[in-house]
Amino acid sequence: MAGIDNAITLTQAPGAREAADAISGALRRDAALAAEVRSVEASCGGLVIVSGTVSSWAAHDHAMAAAWSAPGVTQVEDRIRVESSL
């Protein structure tokens, strides 16, 4: 007879402030976004709104990846504009 060990633990989902802080920190650490203008707003329901202007689609994609990777995020609203200086 085999035994089962249930080691599952539940933790509280991070709050809006923690999610926004995690995303803002990730954006600051990303060299592609270091000088870009952006705003991060988060709600308690897991919605994050990322807005601002970036200079390339690569920078846009990095910002979206940072938003989705934050703990507690279930939905991301993309308000980032891409403005090339060409």
C-alpha positions in Angstrom: 0.0 0.0 0.0 1.4 3.4 -1.0 1.1 6.5 1.2 0.3 10.0 0.0 1.9 13.0 1.5 0.0 16.2 0.8 2.5 19.1 1.1 0.4 21.8 -0.5 0.3 25.1 1.3 -1.8 28.1 0.4 -0.6 31.6 0.6 -2.3 34.9 0.1 -2.0 36.5 -3.4 0.2 39.6 -3.5 -1.6 42.9 -3.3 -1.8 45.6 -5.9 1.1 47.6 -4.4 3.4 44.5 -4.4 2.6 43.7 -8.1 3.2 47.4 -9.2 6.4 47.5 -7.2 7.6 44.2 -8.8 6.8 45.4 -12.3 8.4 48.8 -11.8 11.5 47.1 -10.4 11.7 44.8 -13.4 11.3 47.7 -15.8 14.1 49.7 -14.1 16.5 46.7 -14.3 15.8 46.1 -18.1 18.4 48.0 -20.1 16.0 48.2 -23.1 13.6 50.2 -20.9 16.0 52.2 -18.7 15.2 55.6 -20.3 11.6 55.0 -21.4 8.6 56.8 -20.0 6.0 54.5 -18.5 3.4 54.2 -15.7 2.3 51.1 -13.9 -1.1 50.9 -12.1 -2.4 47.8 -10.4 -5.7 46.8 -8.8 -6.4 44.3 -6.1 -8.2 42.0 -8.7 -4.9 41.3 -10.6 -5.4 43.9 -13.3 -2.3 45.9 -14.3 -2.3 48.9 -16.6 1.0 49.7 -18.2 1.2 53.0 -20.1 3.7 55.3 -21.6 5.8 55.7 -24.7 8.7 53.5 -25.8 11.0 53.7 -28.8 10.7 50.2 -30.2 8.5 47.1 -30.4 11.2 45.2 -28.5 10.9 47.7 -25.6 7.1 47.3 -25.7 7.4 43.5 -25.6 9.9 43.7 -22.7 7.5 45.9 -20.7 4.6 43.5 -21.4 6.7 40.5 -20.3 7.6 42.3 -17.1 4.0 43.0 -16.4 2.8 39.5 -17.0 5.6 38.0 -14.9 4.7 39.8 -11.7 3.1 37.8 -9.0 -0.7 38.1 -8.7 -1.2 39.5 -12.2 -4.2 38.0 -14.0 -4.8 40.6 -16.7 -2.7 43.3 -18.4 -4.1 46.3 -20.1 -1.6 47.6 -22.7 -1.6 51.4 -23.1 2.0 51.6 -24.4 2.6 53.6 -27.5 5.5 52.9 -29.8 7.1 56.0 -31.3 10.2 55.5 -33.5 12.6 58.3 -33.9 13.2 57.4 -37.6 
